[in-house]
């Protein structure tokens, strides 16, 4: 069964709810970075302990996403994409609401972990549903539209954090999730999944990836290509205060402003990368172009951002646009693998890419310790390593622009 040759009403609804799901997804991911200082002050955590607790809570959230990626990915391929879209947002909303009422840092960490598990299914299932419902001529732009709208969730998080208390910010996040749950009542299941359900084949089994060298290698390369994007979110944004201080800036940038501006650029970068992919009729050429632009902006950031807040903020907008390649990367990931493991691979690769924050944050602090606590030098070293690995990994992935998705992995 092939995807429909025209854009159907079901496909349009799928794009809209997936985009709003990504909106909520990014709102939640970013809200901790935006509210960490206010929430730590409210919980009476000593300032000297902030970097350690930031790392631990961020890692707990990301570890929850890693676990959730496998759980929801398996459910999506075995029982349907819609089961993931409903179950994941419900779990996320519950624990995000509870997060507003924590009294200590351990409860904070557990709520972030469990909300992360719930959040893990959102974008992976959404991308899978959109790519399977759309004709191949339009699916790249459709996913880019999902990313473009979704990125405003991060911008919204920065704005909300500026004007609301940290407790209110989490309550708003939970409310957005519940509204999204209601909106999803009109979404239809993927036709490719419904056809597969009648086939006697293994579904949602990650062993299929592990036992085939070529599948595992493609999966690993997708993770490497995605690493630089989460270097910006996990390191440059989260540790803005520490890096700016290490750069010798007299006026420390606002974390909330950095988040809003970076993801404002991201919101434009996603659809632009999608349009470029459609124009070039190539996923890989579009990703290479944006990855190269991102690399240039990273270099300019390390060289010139320290001279003024205007330059600092402006380069975060530029870097956000460059990171627009990531949504196209996950489209590429969904198109690389068969229908019987597509949600699993897309969800796990997405969340494992996000999970780079865990080793990157440890490496960031470890490398800084080797240079007498110089966070600037540490950021430069990690950025260069991530970018080189990403370019090398891209050479190993196949072009999928013209690929039909009605196939299975044995």
QUIRA-V227101 format. One record per backbone hydrogen bond with DSSP energy under -0.5 kcal/mol. NH is the residue of the N-H (numbers start at 1). CO is the residue of the C=O. E is the energy in kcal/mol with one decimal. If there is no record, write none. Layout:
# QUIRA-V227101
nh={NH NH}
co={CO CO}
e={E E}
This chain:
# QUIRA-V227101
nh={8 12 13 14 15 16 17 18 19 20 21 22 23 24 25 26 27 28 29 30 31 32 33 34 35 36 39 40 41 42 43 44 45 49 50 53 54 55 56 57 58 59 60 61 62 63 64 65 66 67 68 69 70 71 72 73 74 75 76 77 78 79 80 80 84 85 86 87 88 89 90 91 92 93 94 95 96 97 98 99 100 100 101 102 108 109 110 111 112 113 114 115 116 117 118 119 120 121 122 125 126 127 128 129 130 131 132 133 134 138 139 142 143 144 145 146 147 148 149 150 151 152 153 154 155 156 157 158 159 160 161 162 163 164 169 170 171 172 173 174 175 176 177 178 179 180 181 182 183 184 185 186 187 194 195 196 197 198 198 199 201 204 206 208 209 210 211 212 212 213 216 216 217 218 219 220 221 222 223 224 225 226 227 227 229 230 231 232 233 234 235 236 237 238 239 240 243 244 245 246 247 248 249 252 258 259 260 261 262 263 264 265 266 267 268 269 270 271 272 273 274 275 276 277 278 279 280 281 282 286 287 288 289 290 291 292 293 294 295 296 297 298 299 300 301 302 303 304 305 305 307 308 312 313 314 315 316 317 318 319 320 321 322 323 324 325 326 328 329 330 331 332 333 334 335 336 336 337 339 341 342 342 345 346 347 348 349 350 351 352 353 354 355 356 357 358 359 360 361 362 363 364 365 366 367 368 369 370 371 371 372 373 374 374 375 378 379 380 381 382 383 384 385 386 387 388 389 390 391 392 393 394 395 395 396 397 403 407}
co={6 8 9 10 11 12 13 14 15 16 17 18 19 20 21 22 23 24 25 26 27 28 29 30 31 32 35 36 37 38 39 41 40 46 47 49 50 51 52 53 54 55 56 57 58 59 60 61 62 63 64 65 66 67 68 69 70 71 72 73 74 75 75 76 80 81 82 83 84 85 86 87 88 89 90 91 92 93 94 95 96 97 98 99 104 105 106 107 108 109 110 111 112 113 114 115 116 118 119 121 122 123 124 125 126 127 128 129 130 135 135 138 139 140 141 142 143 144 145 146 147 149 150 151 151 152 153 154 155 156 157 158 159 160 165 166 167 168 169 170 171 172 173 174 175 176 177 178 179 180 182 183 184 190 191 192 193 194 195 196 199 340 204 205 206 206 207 208 209 211 209 212 213 214 215 216 217 218 219 220 221 222 223 224 226 226 227 228 229 230 231 231 232 233 235 237 239 240 241 242 243 245 244 250 254 255 256 257 258 259 260 261 262 263 264 265 266 267 268 269 270 271 272 273 274 275 276 277 277 282 283 284 285 286 287 288 289 290 291 292 293 294 295 296 297 298 299 300 300 301 304 305 308 309 310 311 312 313 314 315 316 317 318 319 321 322 323 324 325 326 327 328 329 330 331 332 333 333 407 338 338 339 341 342 343 344 345 346 347 348 349 350 351 353 354 355 355 356 357 358 359 360 361 362 363 364 365 366 367 368 369 368 368 371 373 374 375 376 377 378 379 380 381 382 383 384 385 386 387 388 389 390 391 392 393 394 400 405}
e={-0.8 -2.0 -2.5 -2.2 -2.2 -2.3 -2.6 -1.9 -2.4 -2.3 -1.9 -2.2 -1.9 -2.1 -2.4 -2.7 -2.0 -2.3 -1.9 -2.2 -1.9 -0.8 -0.5 -2.1 -2.1 -1.5 -2.7 -2.4 -2.3 -2.2 -1.8 -1.4 -2.6 -1.8 -1.5 -2.4 -2.9 -2.2 -2.5 -2.7 -2.5 -2.5 -2.1 -2.4 -2.3 -2.8 -2.1 -1.6 -2.2 -2.4 -2.9 -2.4 -1.2 -2.1 -3.1 -1.6 -2.0 -2.1 -2.7 -1.6 -2.0 -3.2 -0.8 -0.6 -0.9 -1.8 -2.0 -2.3 -2.6 -0.7 -1.6 -1.9 -2.3 -2.3 -1.8 -1.9 -2.0 -1.9 -1.9 -1.2 -0.7 -1.2 -1.9 -1.1 -1.8 -2.1 -2.1 -2.4 -2.1 -2.2 -2.6 -2.5 -1.9 -1.8 -1.9 -2.7 -1.3 -1.0 -1.4 -1.8 -2.0 -3.1 -2.1 -2.6 -2.5 -2.7 -1.9 -1.7 -1.8 -1.9 -1.6 -2.4 -2.3 -1.8 -2.3 -1.8 -2.3 -2.7 -2.4 -2.4 -2.1 -1.3 -2.2 -0.9 -1.4 -2.7 -2.0 -1.9 -2.0 -3.2 -2.5 -1.2 -1.5 -2.4 -2.1 -1.4 -2.0 -2.6 -1.7 -2.1 -2.3 -2.5 -1.7 -1.9 -2.1 -2.1 -1.8 -1.5 -2.0 -1.4 -1.6 -1.0 -1.6 -2.1 -2.1 -2.0 -2.1 -0.5 -1.0 -2.1 -1.5 -3.2 -0.6 -1.4 -0.7 -1.9 -2.5 -0.6 -0.5 -0.6 -0.6 -2.5 -2.5 -1.7 -2.3 -2.6 -2.2 -1.9 -1.5 -1.8 -2.3 -1.7 -0.7 -0.7 -0.5 -1.2 -1.0 -1.3 -1.2 -2.4 -2.0 -1.5 -2.1 -1.1 -2.3 -1.6 -2.7 -2.7 -1.9 -2.1 -1.9 -1.2 -2.3 -0.6 -2.5 -2.3 -2.2 -2.6 -2.6 -2.3 -1.4 -2.0 -1.8 -2.1 -1.1 -2.4 -2.4 -0.7 -1.8 -2.5 -2.1 -2.8 -2.5 -2.3 -2.2 -2.6 -2.9 -1.2 -1.7 -0.8 -2.2 -2.8 -2.1 -2.1 -2.7 -2.3 -2.0 -2.5 -2.1 -2.0 -2.2 -2.2 -2.0 -2.4 -2.2 -2.2 -1.7 -2.9 -0.5 -1.9 -1.7 -1.0 -2.3 -3.1 -2.5 -2.4 -1.2 -1.5 -2.0 -2.8 -1.9 -1.9 -2.1 -2.1 -1.4 -1.1 -2.3 -0.6 -1.8 -1.8 -1.2 -2.4 -2.0 -2.2 -2.0 -0.9 -0.7 -0.7 -3.0 -1.6 -0.7 -0.5 -2.8 -2.6 -2.9 -2.5 -2.6 -2.2 -2.2 -2.6 -2.2 -1.9 -1.8 -1.4 -1.9 -1.7 -0.7 -2.7 -2.5 -1.8 -2.9 -2.7 -1.8 -2.4 -3.1 -1.8 -1.7 -1.1 -0.8 -0.8 -1.0 -2.4 -1.0 -0.8 -1.2 -1.7 -2.3 -2.0 -2.2 -2.3 -2.4 -2.3 -1.9 -2.4 -2.3 -2.0 -2.0 -1.9 -2.2 -2.0 -2.3 -1.9 -0.9 -0.6 -1.8 -1.3 -1.5 -1.8}
